[in-house]
Amino acid sequence: MIRSELLQELHKDNPDLRAEEIEQVVDIFFDEIAGRLAEGGRVELRGFGAFSTREREARTGRNPRTGEAVEVPAKRVPYFKAGKEIRKRLNE
């Protein structure tokens, strides 16, 4: 599902809201999750899962075109752990 499909589904379920209002709610939702992760926090949505970040250490990678060694710096990456209810639903 892409963002526009999500907006359409939400509008279908909430016809009393204008499209701009639904889009604003979706923007706020994703901005809040991204903001919390940027602060090093965690976002937990009961029944769905938890978003957090993990540290990746610096390493030596390879340029796939030339095969040349490239230093890849340490960084934080987003991580998602599915909740118990969604895992059960996926494996029914």
N, C-alpha and C positions, 0 to 999 in steps of 0.2 A: 504494500500500500504506500502510495506517495502522499505528500502533504495535501495536494488538491483533493484527492479521494477522501482523505480524513475529513477535510472541511465539508465536503458534500454529504458524507454520512452524518456528521454532527448537525448540519442544517436540516437533513431529512428528519432526524429525531427531535429537533427543536425548531419547528417552523415559525414560532413566535419571535425568534431572534433574527436580527438582520445579519447578512453575510459578513459585514464589517465587524460586528460584535463577536461572532464566532471566531473570526480570524484573529482578533485581538486576544481572545481567551487562549487560543492555541499558541500564539506568540509569547504571551506571558508565561504559560506553562513550560515551554521549552527554554525560555530565557532564564527562568528560575532554576531549572535543573542544571543548565550550563553554568550559571553563576555560582551555585553551591559547589559544583565539582571544581570550578576554577579556584575557589577558596580552600580546596582540600577536603571539603565535606563529603557527605554521603546523602543520597536521596533514596528513601525506602517507600515503595508503594505496595501496601499490603495486598496480597493475593496476586500481585504481578511480578515484582522483583525489586532488586536494589541496584542502584547505580553508584559507582565509586571510582576511584582512580588507583592505578598501580604504578610503581616506579620501574622504569627500564634502565638498566645500567648502560654506560657507554660501551661501544663495541666496535670492532673493525668489520665493515661490510664490504661488499664487492659491487662495483658498477657493472650492471648486467650487459651493457654494450661493449665495454672495453676490457672487463675483467680486472680493472685496476682496484687496488685496495682503497677504501674510503672510510674515514673515521665518522662514526655515527654517534652524536652526543647523547648523554643521558637525558631522559625525558619522562614525563608523566603521561599515561595513556588512560582513556576511559575504559571501564570494566562494567559489565552487566552480569548479575547473577539472577537467574530466573527463580521466582518464588515457587513454593510447593504446589499451590493450586494451579498455576499455569503449566508446570511440568506434568502434573497429573492430566490436565486437559489435552496436552499435546500427545500423550501416550495412551489415550483411551482406545 
